Amino acid sequence: MKILKKIVMKKHIIIFWVLILFFKINTFAQAEKLQSIFVYNFITKFVEWPASDKSGDFVIGVLGNSPIIDEFNQLAASRTVGSQKIVVKKFSSASEITSCHVLYVADSKTSEIATALGKIGNTLLISNRDGAIKLGAAINFVIVDNKQRFELKTANATSKKLKVSPDLEKMAIMVN
């Protein structure tokens, strides 16, 4: 069983690097598409939520206006996270935030990260703005050498009772 699990994890890592090598980010739409695929294929597989969050719907929240909401809605229409149906919620401001597994913070709402952190429970906070990790995001999408990459601060995830797989850490630009 351990060998099978390692093979599956290696397969996911290979897929990730293939995506990185073949997707040069030329438009925001491409970036949003790649980020949504990443959230579904890697975050939902390499981040573990507490048992209390593994029933009901798997909620992806988006704070602010971002084209990524359309990409998440496309995923939600045909995919699940384990046995959980994916539901996408849009929040116009941090004061509207309700329970969610993942919270993606749009560029225009980066200044509301501190307020958002106070509203969320066991939630993985994701952004794509320079400096968002220092504000409390666990994952921050960045462009390095014209390629989509991501920063990860494990402490920001574990503070929300989430377990991050070492395999995800291997793919990330680690931030202390």
TAVEN-V632164 format. One record per backbone hydrogen bond with DSSP energy under -1.0 kcal/mol. NH is the residue of the N-H (numbers start at 1). CO is the residue of the C=O. Records with the same first field share a line. If there is no record, write none. Layout:
NH->CO + CO
This chain:
5->1
6->2
7->3
8->4
9->5
10->6
11->7
12->8
13->9
14->10
15->11
16->12
17->13
18->14
19->15
20->16
21->17
22->18
23->19
25->146
31->27
32->28
33->29
34->30
35->31
36->32
37->33
38->34
39->35
40->36
41->37
42->38
43->38
44->39
46->42
47->43
48->163
53->50
54->51
58->85
60->87
61->102
62->89
63->104
64->91
69->66
70->67
71->67
72->68
73->69
74->70
75->71
76->72
77->73
78->75
79->75
81->84
84->81
87->58
89->60
91->62
96->93
97->94
101->59
102->59
103->124
104->61
105->126
106->63
109->106
110->107
112->109
113->110
116->112
117->113
118->114
119->116
120->116
123->121
124->101
126->103
127->139
132->129
137->132
138->125
139->125
140->151
141->127
142->149
144->147
147->144
149->142
151->140
152->173
153->138
156->153
158->154
159->155
160->157
161->158
162->157
163->48
165->46
169->165
170->166
173->150
175->152
